[in-house]
Amino acid sequence: MDPNETKKTSGPAAGNGPGAGGGPAPGGAPRGGFGQMLLRQPRKAVSGIVFSGAVVGMLCASLLFSITIAILSVALEMSVDAIAGTEAYRYVSYLLYQVVYLGLILVYMRVFREKPRAFGYRKTHWRFFVLALVLECGLLFSLNWLNDWFVRLLELIGYEAPGSSIPSVQGFGIVGVLFVVAVLPAFCEETIFRGLMLEGIKDVGTVAACLLGGLLFSVFHQNPAQTAYQFVCGAAFTLLAIRADSLVPAILMHFVNNALIIFDARFGFLSNLSGGGAAALYAVSGVCLAAALVWLIFFEKKTNRKKEGPIRPFLYPALTGIILCGVIWVYNLVVYIA
């Protein structure tokens, strides 16, 4: 079914196409049962399917990868831990998920015959790229305390955050790490979250879309130690994409976030700052965060959306992915409790 098909209809269903998301019946209750509600909200339902599809695809890829490693362990007469310590394993473990996301994006484009412009690859004003950099500076540095606080909270129950598993950043290795950890995730994850998914849920309202974007982005990564930070990042990325009416600035923001972490792992220019330098950096980044948020919230209201449609047509198809992510989040928490 063409996701734009319902835009061409007339009568009661008109205006309930993929972009519009549809509206509730008088009194707030959707007309018809579960199936009819989803059919009346095709684009919103597709967004939920995209989220669950990304999660299920990721888990299937992980299972196949684990089976392959077990077979290689026997064939090469190496322990699984020894294989897991190789650079090849680390690169493949990062690439694996990005291949799944790319596949999902391509399947979506083929099934619904949409060009990238339809799901967020649109031109936007240059100021949104400046805002992306300013906002990222604020998030990455001034919100370090939020991540540290949440980790300390988890440590009260014995949780110990695992160490980094990225490939070596020494020498030219940093180029490969930038590609698999910064370039691909920025493109693939933003295309899914601020592209395919956001285009279907904008009509739930700007505030609800940002909160939902933050929640889904956070649980999707299944990392207890980064839960709070990823929630804030997901909400901020979503707000920026809505205001810019484009996901391209969010891609830049996501890339810069990951790239700075990689460069710090290589050169230590952030972690080795003196007390005075760190205080100055946090102060500047705090100002950047406040200024960017104030501008996006109060001075970029042209793309602000009020609630026009229900959220349930998205949540029902997305529920499988949400539950799976929640279960894995709990598992990752329990595994690292000493």
Steps between C-alpha positions, in 0.01 A plus 500: 500500500633842400535700824368806318194321364254628757580859409327444166174372648189699573235476766553427870853359450630803310782679680600189693793415279855423606600859553185601683479207737121524518281618783284345766129465482277751681554466873864393452438129431621360168230361274505126446716234655873448521545403134292790369688745720832388355365511144379855561848596625723325242807722528491499880467121509792469258715708736428253778580208271831665410599519868409139573660390173829669593502330841405155369752532217770597746427201723494257205832636378647461852381139516649414161823674594523304826441171317766592244751583774428166672564316173821696438612425854485129425646527151793721604549329835475832679290595799204730447665755732815494288300568184303773676829673583600539134463824304304319230237390753463853635461652154244241391302538823458872424440458126245224550225723639563774245455248218166401654389864520611569144307196384190622681528843339539350152205264552285792611596704193429208267168399656356850531686654206597806697800714420724622784340845490169348613650381828715792602784556252391855424691824466490727801638835612869512592416625850378152595846358437646767729234417758589132465864568588413735788244256641741208471769694685252553781377141511836327488678705762254664736289185529789275600377539855165346404664189362737475799213547744293227339795258501563574869134431566534160331819432696295510819358161398843365401503589132841539335498665158685290239810639333510630145496240222586724206787394274844650548524871422880496476664606174277478193259287700322819598378537139329162506353564844362837388327326210337216695432687826426856382416521129279193455304529828436870441359428155315176571355571844391853415339382176296249701416712805481855365398388151287192451351504851465873568319568173223271621457633854530878461127546544512384863638847574852640530536437874368143481711424190817623675431301817413190299810547283718522809341196663528280192856613425600420857345153528615414147865510609432267794790649698414562867801727554396741223123492547455854631744664257356322196148601601599867505692466174209323329257771610739779390569337162125467444434864590773614262363284216147634551614862510724462196242289313802290407701222660832614351596730794425211739737278299773763543425522872512122545827473306670776700391336828654163409805647328597714800480196726727308261752785476505527878567125523795550266648830621349551847457875447175501699565245771840655577374855551613672818247602762483859377479396135225249573302761696528749213392235247198403708401864544523574127317182408228576755442837336495331157243245614271762656531737204433232239198361684352845563538587132352173375210503745400869496632649174442218250126449536403485133526122495341452843234228497201470728351160570284408202496121515523205739824323582358149533525410128877545538536335839322176412743400219796641696411305815695190394818703465442691824447181702805330349718804570370518857578133563853537360554820702414310818723209396794736435442656842490167683805358319719789619384499860793375707 
